[in-house]
Amino acid sequence: MQRIRVIDSHTAGEPTRVVIAGFPDLGNGTVAERLEIFKANYDHLRNAIVNEPRGHSAIVGALLCESSDKTCDAGVIFFNNVGFLKMCGHGTIGLIKTLEFLGKISVGKTRIETPVGIVEADLDAYGFVTITNVPSYRYAKNVEVEVENFGKVYGDIAWGGNWFFLIENHPFELKLNNLQQLTDFTASVRNALEANKITGKNGQEIDHIEIFSKSENANSRNFVLCPGIEYDRSPCGTGTSAKLACLYEDGKLKEGEIWKQESIIGSLFEGKVQIADGKIIPQIRGTAFITADNELILDENDPFRFGVS
Ligand code: PYC
């Protein structure tokens, strides 16, 4: 029997499952190198950890590992129901609250190596975590794409630790009752981007679609489609970072000004940007709650021990 210890949490409604023990050794390389070893050799464990029968398609996994960068306290590799995330904002908040739960950190700063750079997380005395994300930017503005059944759609392509297509103008009301419609629309946009070879920098796939509306409680409300055609229950840390970069570049947000981003379920993140060496550095503030301290068991006699799909 293989046993994998995990701590579950949710950040603004979005689940994170942090793997703290029982995962095979991925060597001593950088976190980006370890990600490649994970992808090549242990995809069955990704499936076993986050998907049915032990999980469900909205869980984001976070493999806690050692950092190769000596200035960092830990490394992390994020994964989901279909593959791997480059960075994950809600997941980083979940990771910090998990490390606090385990007694490994207390109030103060933690530096984390991710496959796309170093992220700093500051846990405050009220239990909130502020992430200082990787530099974020808009790559292309007002890009037109013809979307089957929906016609022409316009959006910005931006990097916030993952690649996003951000759409302001669309006919949909952002409420949970419209989940199917919102999913159909954003999934169609994603397919259209792929079909038309519209990508992020260096041909990188745009695997997150983010649409916005007005909010009664915040500066904006969003719906974010994640790569596995699941929606983010949180306002999405990397998605909010991409949004902040666009707002700053449009002159709609000043350095240090607070932006409140509401999710489709009504949960909130606060964001702001700092400018350092001409780069936009988003900061995202939110909290997470621990929901389980578990040991996953993979029984060698279980035909579905690596998942049902
Ligand atoms: O918070 O960055 C995020 C995120 C990405 C995918 C799900 N959550």
Residues whose N, C-alpha, C, O or C-beta is under 5 A from the ligand:
A	BS01	PYC	M87 C88 G89 H90 G91 C226 D232 C236 G237 T238 G239
